[in-house]
Amino acid sequence: MPQKRRVYRRKPRKSPAQDKNISVGQTDFKECFDETPLHECCICLGDEVSAADVVHKPCKCTASYCKGCWDHAMCCTAPRCPSCRKSIGFDYDSDKGEPKFLLYDEPQSVLDGMIVLPYSLPEGYQPGAALPDVSIHLRRASSRAQMVVTTLYDEMAKRTRPTLLKILRDEKAKVEDEARTCVCGGRSCLKRMSVEEARSKWHNPATWVCTCDGCGEKQYQKDEENKLVYRNRYGEVTHIWQCDRKSSAHIFGITVCDRCIRNPPTNLELPDCLSADQFLRGKSLRVGT
C-alpha cells in the first residue's frame, strides 16, 4: 500500500500588529506604524518637535520653530522672523487656543484681525523693533514704549478671555494640583505654586503683587504699617496659578487664584482692574519694608 505523502504547509508570517500584540481592528493601527515626521527647532535645536508643535509662520521661510521658542523670541528678542527678518504682527486664534502671527507690513493682516500697535507715533517704535519690557524697567521706559506694550496687552486680554474661561470650565474636574492648559497654547504649563515661590521669580520680590486674571480680584492688601500682605476678601492667599512661559498671549504673565480654579467665572467682559494701566500702577506700588 503506497505511503501517503506528507505535506508541509508554510506557517503564515505574523503581521507587525501580531508581533506587537496589537489588534488589527484598532482604529489607531495605522498611526502605530506610520512614522510621524519630526522637525528640528532652529532656536533650541530640539529635533523631536511634532508637526502639531511647530509654529505656523506667516512668512515663507522653510526653517522650523517650536511654538514655545518662537513665541518667546517674539516677546523677548523682537517680533521678527529669525530667518528672513520680516516684521511679525499678533492676533489670537480662539479655535486653536494660541497666539496667531501675521506679517505686520501686509495690509491684509489688518483685515485678518492683526493688532495694530502705535508704531507710527513720532520717535515711536518701528515694526519689528524689540518690545520694551516695561514690567521690569517701568521707570526707564518712555510713555510711547509703554503705549506700545499696553496696547498689545489690552487687546490680547480681551481676545484671550473667552478661551481662559473655557479652559477653566473644561479642566475643572482635574486633580487640584494638576497643571492646566494656558491661553498661550502650552499644555500643562499653568501651574499651582506658593506665593513665596511666585515672589522669588520677580526681579524685586519685596514689591511683587498680583491680580487674578479670572475674577479680577486683587490677591494683596496693605496693612496698617503700609506693608504688603497677601490676602483677598475671602482670606489669606497662600497659593496662586501662573504660567511659566513668556508669550504674546500674556506679555505681563498670567495669574489665576485658587477660587477661580474651583469655581470658574462666567463674565466674558474683561474687568477694568485687569487693564494694562492698572497692572502698571500695581507694579509701581510704594510699600514699607
Backbone torsions as a table, in degrees:
resi	resn	phi	psi	omega
1	MET	NA	124.6	-176.2
2	PRO	-65.2	140.2	179.0
3	GLN	-76.2	145.7	178.5
4	LYS	-74.2	137.7	179.3
5	ARG	-77.7	128.0	-179.3
6	ARG	-81.8	129.6	-178.0
7	VAL	-105.3	125.6	177.7
8	TYR	-101.6	121.7	179.0
9	ARG	-97.6	135.6	179.4
10	ARG	-69.1	130.3	179.7
11	LYS	-69.7	127.2	-178.1
12	PRO	-62.6	139.1	179.2
13	ARG	-72.9	142.0	178.5
14	LYS	-74.8	142.3	174.9
15	SER	-75.4	160.5	177.0
16	PRO	-55.7	-32.5	-180.0
17	ALA	-65.9	-40.0	-179.9
18	GLN	-70.2	-35.6	177.9
19	ASP	-61.2	-33.0	-177.0
20	LYS	-101.6	13.2	177.7
21	ASN	55.3	42.5	178.2
22	ILE	-113.3	131.6	179.6
23	SER	-68.9	131.9	-179.0
24	VAL	-64.9	-24.5	-176.9
25	GLY	-80.1	-4.1	-178.6
26	GLN	-68.5	144.5	-177.1
27	THR	-70.6	-23.0	-178.2
28	ASP	-96.3	17.3	-179.6
29	PHE	-56.5	-47.0	-177.2
30	LYS	-65.5	-36.8	-178.2
31	GLU	-69.2	-23.2	-178.0
32	CYS	-72.2	-26.5	-171.7
33	PHE	-116.6	-16.7	174.2
34	ASP	-76.1	127.0	179.5
35	GLU	-71.9	119.3	178.7
36	THR	-78.1	124.4	-178.8
37	PRO	-65.4	134.4	178.0
38	LEU	-110.9	154.9	-176.4
39	HIS	-121.3	161.2	176.7
40	GLU	-111.6	126.3	177.6
41	CYS	-76.3	130.0	-177.1
42	CYS	-78.8	-1.4	177.2
43	ILE	-102.9	-59.1	-179.1
44	CYS	-87.5	-9.7	179.2
45	LEU	65.1	16.9	173.1
46	GLY	-66.4	128.2	-173.5
47	ASP	-105.7	16.0	178.2
48	GLU	-126.4	44.3	-179.6
49	VAL	-89.3	120.4	179.4
50	SER	-73.2	161.7	-178.6
51	ALA	-59.5	-33.2	-179.1
52	ALA	-69.1	-22.4	-178.0
53	ASP	-100.5	5.2	176.4
54	VAL	-90.0	131.0	-177.5
55	VAL	-68.9	143.4	175.1
56	HIS	-87.5	102.4	-176.1
57	LYS	-80.7	146.1	177.5
58	PRO	-79.3	-18.6	179.8
59	CYS	-89.9	179.0	-176.2
60	LYS	-102.1	18.4	178.7
61	CYS	-64.2	144.1	179.6
62	THR	-88.2	-10.0	179.1
63	ALA	-66.5	146.7	179.7
64	SER	-107.0	144.5	177.9
65	TYR	-138.2	136.8	174.1
66	CYS	-72.7	154.4	-174.2
67	LYS	-61.1	-39.0	-178.6
68	GLY	-63.9	-45.9	-179.3
69	CYS	-66.9	-42.5	-178.6
70	TRP	-63.0	-49.4	-177.5
71	ASP	-62.8	-39.9	178.6
72	HIS	-64.3	-42.0	-179.9
73	ALA	-64.6	-36.9	-179.7
74	MET	-63.8	-33.9	-177.2
75	CYS	-89.5	-41.2	-170.1
76	CYS	-97.8	-22.8	177.7
77	THR	-103.6	-75.7	176.5
78	ALA	-171.7	146.7	178.5
79	PRO	-75.5	68.8	176.0
80	ARG	-136.3	149.6	174.1
81	CYS	-65.8	128.1	-179.3
82	PRO	-62.4	-18.9	-177.5
83	SER	-94.4	-60.4	-174.8
84	CYS	-94.7	-9.1	176.8
85	ARG	68.5	17.3	177.0
86	LYS	-72.7	146.2	-178.5
87	SER	-70.6	137.2	-176.2
88	ILE	-112.5	135.5	175.2
89	GLY	-107.6	169.5	-172.6
90	PHE	-121.3	145.2	171.6
91	ASP	-150.5	-178.5	177.6
92	TYR	-132.2	132.4	179.6
93	ASP	-98.4	100.4	-177.5
94	SER	-67.7	-30.2	-179.9
95	ASP	-67.2	-40.8	179.6
96	LYS	-89.5	-17.3	-179.0
97	GLY	69.6	44.1	-178.5
98	GLU	-158.5	162.8	177.9
99	PRO	-63.3	152.8	177.2
100	LYS	-121.4	140.2	-174.3
101	PHE	-118.1	138.1	-179.4
102	LEU	-133.8	165.5	176.1
103	LEU	-78.0	120.1	-172.9
104	TYR	-64.6	-35.3	-174.1
105	ASP	-83.7	-3.6	-179.5
106	GLU	-88.0	123.9	178.7
107	PRO	-57.0	-32.3	-178.5
108	GLN	-64.2	-27.7	-178.9
109	SER	-62.0	-37.3	178.1
110	VAL	-64.6	-41.5	178.7
111	LEU	-66.6	-26.8	-179.6
112	ASP	-85.4	1.3	174.6
113	GLY	106.3	10.8	-179.3
114	MET	-63.5	142.4	176.3
115	ILE	-75.1	121.0	-179.2
116	VAL	-89.4	118.5	-179.4
117	LEU	-92.1	150.4	-176.4
118	PRO	-76.4	59.9	179.5
119	TYR	-77.8	-20.3	-171.7
120	SER	-80.2	-2.3	179.2
121	LEU	-64.7	150.3	176.5
122	PRO	-55.8	132.3	-178.9
123	GLU	61.3	20.1	179.8
124	GLY	-83.1	-176.3	-179.0
125	TYR	-81.3	142.1	178.9
126	GLN	-91.3	154.7	178.0
127	PRO	-53.0	132.4	-179.3
128	GLY	92.1	-8.9	178.6
129	ALA	-72.3	152.3	-178.1
130	ALA	-61.7	139.0	176.7
131	LEU	-76.6	131.0	-179.8
132	PRO	-71.4	138.2	177.7
133	ASP	-89.5	77.9	-175.5
134	VAL	-72.6	-14.3	177.7
135	SER	-68.2	-23.4	179.6
136	ILE	-105.3	-45.3	-177.2
137	HIS	-107.0	54.8	-175.3
138	LEU	-60.5	-46.9	-175.5
139	ARG	-71.2	-23.1	-179.2
140	ARG	-84.9	-21.5	-175.4
141	ALA	-78.6	140.0	176.9
142	SER	-74.5	166.4	179.1
143	SER	-62.9	-34.8	178.7
144	ARG	-67.8	-39.2	178.2
145	ALA	-62.9	-42.3	177.8
146	GLN	-64.0	-36.4	-179.4
147	MET	-63.8	-39.1	179.0
148	VAL	-60.9	-49.6	-175.5
149	VAL	-71.7	-40.1	-179.2
150	THR	-67.1	-32.1	175.9
151	THR	-63.5	-45.9	178.5
152	LEU	-63.7	-43.4	-178.5
153	TYR	-62.0	-49.9	-176.4
154	ASP	-63.5	-42.7	-179.5
155	GLU	-67.2	-42.1	179.3
156	MET	-66.4	-37.2	179.5
157	ALA	-60.7	-40.0	178.4
158	LYS	-67.5	-41.4	-174.7
159	ARG	-77.3	-27.9	-178.9
160	THR	-88.8	-15.8	-173.7
161	ARG	-59.3	-47.0	178.0
162	PRO	-57.2	-37.2	179.2
163	THR	-68.8	-40.8	178.3
164	LEU	-59.9	-46.9	-179.4
165	LEU	-64.4	-37.2	178.7
166	LYS	-65.6	-42.6	178.6
167	ILE	-61.0	-45.6	-179.5
168	LEU	-61.4	-39.0	178.3
169	ARG	-69.2	-47.9	-174.5
170	ASP	-67.1	-30.0	-175.2
171	GLU	-107.0	18.6	-179.6
172	LYS	-62.4	-32.2	-175.4
173	ALA	-79.2	-4.0	179.5
174	LYS	-65.6	160.0	175.7
175	VAL	-57.9	147.3	-170.7
176	GLU	-51.8	-45.7	-175.6
177	ASP	-94.1	2.0	-177.2
178	GLU	-71.9	134.2	-178.0
179	ALA	-62.4	148.7	-178.0
180	ARG	-110.2	165.6	171.1
181	THR	-72.7	151.3	-179.3
182	CYS	-117.7	161.1	179.7
183	VAL	-67.1	-14.1	176.9
184	CYS	-76.8	-6.1	-179.8
185	GLY	97.4	-7.7	179.9
186	GLY	-74.1	135.7	177.9
187	ARG	-90.8	129.4	177.8
188	SER	60.2	38.3	178.1
189	CYS	-113.4	-4.8	172.5
190	LEU	-91.2	105.4	-168.4
191	LYS	-119.8	149.7	177.1
192	ARG	-83.2	134.8	179.4
193	MET	-147.6	161.0	177.9
194	SER	-73.4	157.2	177.4
195	VAL	-59.6	-38.6	-179.4
196	GLU	-64.1	-38.6	177.9
197	GLU	-65.5	-42.1	178.9
198	ALA	-64.3	-40.8	178.8
199	ARG	-61.9	-39.3	-175.5
200	SER	-65.2	-20.4	-179.7
201	LYS	-85.2	-13.1	-178.4
202	TRP	-83.6	147.1	-175.4
203	HIS	-65.0	-24.3	176.2
204	ASN	-134.5	85.1	-174.4
205	PRO	-55.2	-28.9	-176.5
206	ALA	-66.4	-23.5	-177.7
207	THR	-111.6	10.5	-176.5
208	TRP	-69.7	130.0	174.9
209	VAL	-137.4	164.2	179.3
210	CYS	-151.7	154.5	176.3
211	THR	-128.9	137.6	-178.3
212	CYS	-68.3	127.6	178.3
213	ASP	-77.7	-4.9	176.7
214	GLY	-88.9	-60.5	-176.0
215	CYS	-98.1	-15.7	-178.1
216	GLY	82.6	9.0	-178.2
217	GLU	-79.4	129.0	174.4
218	LYS	-67.3	136.9	-178.8
219	GLN	-101.2	25.2	-178.1
220	TYR	-151.1	159.2	173.8
221	GLN	-144.2	170.1	173.2
222	LYS	-114.3	131.8	-178.0
223	ASP	-84.1	-171.6	-176.6
224	GLU	-62.0	-26.2	-179.5
225	GLU	-94.2	12.6	178.9
226	ASN	65.3	28.0	176.7
227	LYS	-100.9	149.2	179.7
228	LEU	-74.6	133.3	170.5
229	VAL	-129.7	143.2	-175.0
230	TYR	-96.5	94.7	179.8
231	ARG	-144.3	152.3	167.8
232	ASN	-124.7	-172.2	-174.7
233	ARG	-69.7	-8.9	179.6
234	TYR	-98.4	-7.6	179.2
235	GLY	135.6	-163.5	-177.2
236	GLU	-69.1	140.9	177.5
237	VAL	-102.8	116.1	-179.6
238	THR	-109.1	-27.0	-177.8
239	HIS	-137.4	151.5	173.9
240	ILE	-140.3	173.6	177.4
241	TRP	-117.2	129.1	178.3
242	GLN	-138.4	155.0	177.3
243	CYS	-92.4	140.1	-178.4
244	ASP	-95.4	12.1	179.0
245	ARG	-107.5	150.3	172.4
246	LYS	-94.9	123.7	-172.8
247	SER	-147.3	151.0	175.1
248	SER	-67.9	-16.6	177.6
249	ALA	-73.2	-23.4	176.5
250	HIS	-151.8	77.3	-173.4
251	ILE	-67.3	-20.9	174.6
252	PHE	-98.6	9.9	-175.3
253	GLY	88.3	176.6	179.9
254	ILE	-140.0	139.7	-178.9
255	THR	-133.7	134.6	176.3
256	VAL	-130.6	135.3	-179.2
257	CYS	-84.9	163.4	179.5
258	ASP	-60.0	-35.6	-177.2
259	ARG	-64.1	-39.9	179.5
260	CYS	-71.1	-27.5	175.4
261	ILE	-67.0	-41.2	-178.6
262	ARG	-79.1	-37.8	-177.9
263	ASN	-131.8	84.4	-175.6
264	PRO	-58.0	136.3	177.1
265	PRO	-70.0	163.8	-178.5
266	THR	-121.5	-6.8	-176.6
267	ASN	-75.1	114.6	-178.2
268	LEU	-76.1	-21.8	179.8
269	GLU	-73.5	137.9	-179.0
270	LEU	-74.7	121.8	177.4
271	PRO	-58.4	144.1	-178.5
272	ASP	-59.4	-30.4	-177.4
273	CYS	-70.5	-8.6	179.5
274	LEU	-97.7	10.2	177.5
275	SER	-72.0	159.6	-179.9
276	ALA	-62.3	-35.4	-179.4
277	ASP	-61.7	-43.5	178.7
278	GLN	-68.3	-34.7	177.8
279	PHE	-61.2	-47.5	-178.0
280	LEU	-66.6	-33.5	176.1
281	ARG	-65.2	-40.3	179.8
282	GLY	-64.1	-40.0	-178.6
283	LYS	-72.4	-14.8	-179.7
284	SER	-104.6	18.7	178.6
285	LEU	-59.5	139.2	173.5
286	ARG	-100.0	118.0	-176.4
287	VAL	-126.8	158.8	177.5
288	GLY	-74.7	156.4	-179.1
289	THR	-115.6	NA	NA
